[in-house]
Each structure stands twice: as structure tokens, then as C-alpha cells.
């Protein structure tokens, strides 16, 4: 199944929360994404059905290996686009963050690779 933009955002944010706190709870996502608990519950159910997370009601959310791989991919795309916008084009960070969040879901893998290569050629790469 191809994940929706929304589900990719949930995965990416689960990954970031897990990296900083070591665990993810529903309320962490509610706060970080500024959404209703029912929206988080729906997303968690879908991601669990896809085998991207494991979750028990009232417990912690844990990314599976498949989920980590997908989350890292989304996050990597975001970071490449963000660096391109800020460091190559001079877009301010606030705007670049918003626009990277949109573009990360729509640019092809080939386009992301070309942007990454351009950053590396200009010694801005990761």
C-alpha cells in the first residue's frame, strides 16, 4: 500500500519522537501534530495494519523495522529538500520547513537523488 501524505507525516514524527524520547505515546503525537486523539488513533490503526508499527491500547507505539525504514526515507527526503531550499536557494527556515513538508511527499525518488547530488557537488550534502 502506498502511504498517504498524512500517514507518512505520522510515521516521520513517530520516528523523530522516538529518537528524542526513546518512546512514543499517542499524546506525544497529538501534541506534536496538533491533532485530535481520534485522528491519531485512526492513523495508528492504519499503520499497525500495514505492519509499520506495533501498538497496544494505552501502551507505547513502536516502529517496526519496516516502519523505521519508511520513516527514515520520509525524513531523509525532508532533510534533503530543506537543505536545498535553505542553503542553495536562501529560503528562510520557517518557510523551508513548511515547504519541505509538502514537497517530501510529491517529488520522485529520481528528483530527490538529483537534488542530493547537487548539494554534494556544492559541499552542502549530508
HELIX and SHEET records of a PDB file:
HELIX    1   1 UNK A    5  UNK A   21  1                                  17    
HELIX    2   2 UNK A   26  UNK A   33  1                                   8    
HELIX    3   3 UNK A   37  UNK A   49  1                                  13    
HELIX    4   4 UNK A   65  UNK A   83  1                                  19    
HELIX    5   5 UNK A   84  UNK A   88  3                                   5    
HELIX    6   6 UNK A   93  UNK A  103  1                                  11    
HELIX    7   7 UNK A  109  UNK A  121  1                                  13    
SHEET    1   A 2 UNK A  53  UNK A  55  0                                        
SHEET    2   A 2 UNK A  61  UNK A  63 -1                                        
END                                                                             
